[in-house]
Amino acid sequence: MKNKIEEIYNLFNSFPNINTDSRKTIDNSLFFALKGENFNGNKFAEIALKNGAEYAIIDEKKFKKNNRYILVDNVLETLQKLAEFHRNKFNIPVIAITGTNGKTTTKELIHQILSKKYNTIATPGNFNNHIGVPLSLLSINKTTEIAIIEMGANHTKEISSLCKIAKPNYGLITNIGKAHLEGFKNIQGVIDTKNELYSYLYKNNGIAFVNKNNNILLNLSKNLKKIFYGTTDDCYCFGNTLEINPFLKIFYNNKKQIIQSQLIGDYNLENILSAICVGKYFKVDDKDIINAVEDYKPCNNRSQFVKTERNNIILDAYNANPVSVKAAINNFNLLRSDNKIVILGDMLELGDESISEHKNIIDLLSKSGFKNVILIGEIFSSINTKFKTYKNTNIALQNLKNENISSADILIKGSRKNYLEKLIKIL
């Protein structure tokens, strides 16, 4: 296997673009014929070669037609080992980021800040899994000074395996809460999996950036080399909220360092502080830090502020779990507005705790005093509640388009598979 990786790596040095989608035309590339539940990349290797790939890495012998096809035992494992081999060529800071909520926003903020001083690469979007992490690492080149790698997981040992590939020397866990419980079974499974990053850093003499206000992270990191951020002035980087209406305004380290962000919600305070902490550690100038954070505008349905002709919308429809939904509700409750509407979609992958966690959200909505609430999804619809429910977004769309909702501040929050962003066109 080692000889095969070295052979492919020599090709990678000549053709440094990686392609995993045969439909894309990428010249000077290597095509990796990955497999999924509903596709077999081996079948499309020939098309990829016609579309600009120089070589195709395959793992089924019947598809090998000439010496431009490289046969391996397992394409995915080959991609991962190639990324690990490539990573070992570079002695640069690699910052790994994981957590239940906020990891993509934190990664983007850190990337914005460090890019002010360094040539950095970062995981694109939330491409943070067993395929995305290797692809991110393979984008490192001779000019790269820092790499920022987001790591996601929905089963135990996933963070551990990603660390083996990426070999981070710095790490950050944003927070730990209930999410993907179908894979983790319970909250302890989530804690153990996220802690795999700290365990790797401990064994390899790495440094963690730790939120001092988070007792779980404090306990897990007690034996680590660490740098604190938080809301108390004994932290390396400290700050707090000045205003939320709806955008978050904060100060850090002293009242002179003030940032008016384009992020919504007090829950983003810890994301911003963690990014500032990393920036200060790597000696980025305060003015550059402030400019980087203020220039960052969320996208991809993550805490976006959308102003339509009739309403103001907080769109946070990329991901949802009990912690993030509660935070969104509590933050929305603080917003000064006479006409608030809450639209929530099902929280998915919660396993045996799904019904109870959805009931908890309904109880929170009731206690918070929200009167205009719309709940969307099979799970919410199965619970007896005074609030409006619709089994899916399409049904909600048909019903709500006739209501002519206007002059409202609207929170839209739910898991990605609800496609709640479809509602924007009628709001």
N, C-alpha and C positions, 0 to 999 in steps of 0.2 A: 504493500500500500504506500509506503514511504517513497519508493522509487516512482510510483505512478503520480503521487502528489508533486514531486519535484519536476516530473515531465510536464504536467499541466501548468505548474507555476512558471516554467520557462516560456510556455505559450502565452500565459497571462501577461508576462512582461512585454511580449511583443504585441499582444492584442488585449489591452487592459480594460475593455468594456465587458460587463457581464450581462447576459440576456437570459431571462427565464420565460419570455413570452414570444412565441414564434411569429405572432402577428406584427410585432414591432420590427422596423427596419433599423438595425444598429450595426454600422460598419465596424470593422476591426474588433469584433466581439467573439466571446466564447458563449455558446448556448448550452445551458444546463437543463437537461430534459427531466424536470421534476415531475413527480406524480402527486395526485390528490385523490379525494374520494370520487370525483367525477371526471377526471382527465388523466391521460398518460402522455407525458411530454415526449416520450420516445417516438410516438406517432407523428410528431410535428418537427422532428429534427431536420428532415429534408427541407421543409418549408423555411426553417430558420436559416439554413445555409444559403438558400436562394435569396433570403432577405438581408444578407450582409454578414452573417456569422462566418468566421473562418473555420471554426471547429465546433463540433457538437459532442458534448459529454453525455453518453447514454449508458443504460444498465441492462438492456435486453439485446442479446446477440443478433437476433433476427433483423434488427433495424440497421446493423452496420453494413454499409455499402462500399466504403472505400476508406482510405487512411485519414480522411477528414472527420471520421467518427471515432471517438475514443471510448472504448468499452471499459466500464468500471463495475465494481460490485454493487454500489449503491450511490446514486447521483447526489442525493441530499447529504449523505455523510461525506462525500467527496467535496462538495461545496463548503461544508463546515470545516473540514480539515485544511482545505486550501486557505480559508479565511484565517484559521489559527496559524498556519505556516506564514502567511503574509504578516499577521500581527507581530509575530516574533522578530520580524526584520526591523521593527521600529522601537526606539527607546524614547517614547513620548508619553505625556500624561494621557491616560484614558479614563474618563469619568463615566461610571455606570450609574444610571438612574432607574429606580424602580419604585413601586408603591401602589396603593389601591386607587388613589385619586391624585390628579394634578401632575402626573409624571411627564405627559407630553407638553403641557404648558411650561413646566419647570425646565424641561430640556430646551424648549424654544427660547426661553428667556436667557438661560445660560449661554446658549449659542449666540444670541444677539449681543450679549455683553462681551464675551470673550473674543468675538469677531472684531471688536473695536481695536484689539491689540495684536491678535494672533490669527494665523491662517488655520481655521478650524473646519472639521467636518462633523456632521451630526446626523443621527438617524432621521431619514425623511418621514414626515408625518408621524404616524404611530406604527411604523413598520418595525415592530419591536420583538418579533418572535424568532423561532429557530431558523427561519429563512432570512428575515429582515436584518437581524444582527450580523450574520456573515456578509451579506451584501453591503451593509454599512461599513464594515471593517475593510472590505476590499476596495472601498473608495478612498482609503488613505493612500497618499502618495508622498513623494520626497519633499514636497513643500508643506505638508501638514504638520502643524505644531501641537495641536490638541485635538483629541477625538472625544465626542460626547455621544454615548451609546445608551439609548433607552431599552430597558428590558421588561417585557411583559410575561405573565405566566398565568395559567389556569390549572396547573397540576404541580404537585411537589417535585422537586429536583430540577425543574426547568431553569430557574435562576442559576443554580449550580452549574448546569451544563453550558449555559450562555457565558458564565464567568470563565469557564475553562477555555472557551474559544476566544473571548475578548481580553482576558487577563487585565482587568481594570486595576489601576493603582490608587484610584480615588472612587468613592461611592457615595450615593445619597438615596435614602429611602424617604419619600415624601410623607407617607403616613401608612397605617395599616387598618383596614376595616373589612366589613363583610362584603365580599364580591366573589363571583365564580365558585360559590359553595358546592355546586354540583361536582366540581373537580377536586376541591379542597376538603369537602365533607363538613368542615366546621371552621370556626374562626382560628383555632389553634393551627390548623393546616395552613391558613393564610399567613399567620405569624411565622411559622417555621420556614415557609417558602421564601418570604421576603428576607428573613434573617440569613438565608443562604448567601446573600451579598456581603453582609457583615462578616460571616464566617470565612468567606474567601479573602476579604481584606485582612482579617486577623492573621490568617495562616501565611499571608504573603506580605505582611508588614505595610499594608496600605493605610490610607487615611479616609475617615468618613466625615461628611458634613452632616451634623445632627441637630434637629429641632429640639432645643432644651425644654420647650413647653410640652413635649410629647412624652409621657411617662413610659409608654411601651418602648419607644425608640431609645430613651435614656437607659432603660434596663438592659435592652439587647446589646447596646454599644458599650457597656461598662468597662470591658477589657480592651477596647479599641483605642488607637490614636484617633482623636477627633477634634473637630472645630465646630463650635456651637454658633447657631443663630437662634433668634427668638425675640421675645418682647421685653426681656429684662436686660439692664445695662451691664451685666456681668458676662454677656455673650460677645464673641468676636465681632458679630454683626447683629445689632438689635434695632428694632423699629416698631412702629404701631400705626394703627389706622387714624387718619385725621377726618376723613369724610367718605360717605358712600351715597352717591345720588345721581345716576346709578353707578358711575365709575369710581373706582377705588383710588383715593388719595392718601398717601402715607408719608411718614418721615423715617429716616434711618440714621442711627448713631448720634445725631443731634438735630435739633429742630431746623437747622439751616439746610440740611439735605432733604428736600421735599420732592416727591414724585407724584405727578398727576398721570395715572396710568389709563389705558383704554380697556382695562379688565374690570369685570363686574363681580362684586361680591367680596365680603370680608374674608371668605375662605381662600381667596387668592393672596392674602397677606403673606402666608408662610411660603407660597411659591415664589413670590417676589423676593422675600428676605433670603431664601436659600440661594437664589441666583445672584443676588448682591454679594452674599457671603463668598461664593465661589469666585466672583469677579475680583473682590478685594484681596482674596488669598493669592490670586494670580496677578495682583498689582495693576489692575485696570484702573485708570483715572476716574475719580468720582463723577466728573462731568460726562465722561463717556458712558458710565453706568447709568446715570439718570437719563441721558438721551436714548440709550438702547431700550430701557424699560418703557419710556414714554412713547417711543416709536412702535413698540410691539402691539400689533392688532390681532386678536384671535380670529381664527377662521375655522372652516370645517365643522360648523354647528357647535362649537365649543364656546360657551359664555359670550356669544356674539350679541351685540346690540343692533337690532334691525328696526329702522324707522320706516314704516309704510305710510301711505297717504292718510291712513286713518288711525293708526295705533303705534305705540312703542312696544317692541317685543324683545325680551331677553330669551334668546334661543340657545338652549343647552341640551341638544338632542343627540349627542354623539355617544354618551355613556351614562349609565345610571345604576346606582346601588344605594342601600340604605343611608350610608354616610353622606354621599354627595347630594342625594335628594333632600335629606333633612337640612343640610347646609344651605341649599338653594331656597328652600321654603323659609327658613329663618331669616336669610338675607333679604328675600323679597318682602317679608313682613316689616322690615325696617324702612323700606322705600316709602318716601312721602308721596302719596297718591290717593285720590278720592275714588278711583275706579280701577280696581285690580282684578285680574282674572288669572287663575292658576290652571294650566293644562298639563297633566302628568300622564306619561305612558308607563306601561308595565316595566318593572325591574326584572331582568331575566337572569337565569343561571344561579338562582338562590336555593335550589334543591328543596329539602324538607322544610326550610324556614320561609319559603316563598309567601305563603298565605299570611303567616303571622307578621312578617315584615311589611307587607302591603297594608295590613290592618293598622300597624303602628303609624304608617304614613297618613292614613285616613284620620286617625285619632289626632295626630299633630295638626292637620289641616283644620279640624274642628276646634281644637284648643286655641289655635292661632286666630280664629275668628273670620277666616275667609268664607265669604258667602257665595262667590261665583267660582265654582270649581268644576272642571271637566276631567274625568278619568277615562283613559283609553287603554284597551287591551283585554284579553281573555281573563287574566288574573283579577284585575280590578273589577271587571264586570261580574265576577263570580261572588263578590262580597256584597252583602246587604249594606247599603249606604244611602244617605240623603242626597249625595251629590250625583250629578249626571254621569252616566257611564255609557261608553260605546265600545263594542267588541274589537274594533280596529280603526285605524286612521281613515280609511276610505269611507266608512260609515259616518264617522265624525265629520268628515269633509262635506258630505252631502247634507247633513243636518245643519251644520254651522254656517254654511254659505248663505242661508236664508235669514240669518239673524242680524246681519248688517252691524256687526260689532264695531264700535268706533269710540274714539277718545279714551282708550283704555291702555293701561300698562299691563302687559301680558307676560307671564312666565311660562315657557314651554320646556319641559324637562322629561327625558325618558331614555330608555335604552335604544341603541342604534336601529334595531330591527323593527321598531315601531314606525320609522320614517315620519316622525312628527313634523319635519320641516315642510312636508307637503301642505300643511295648514297655512303657511305664510301667504300663499296666493289668495286666500279668501279673507285674510285679516288685514 
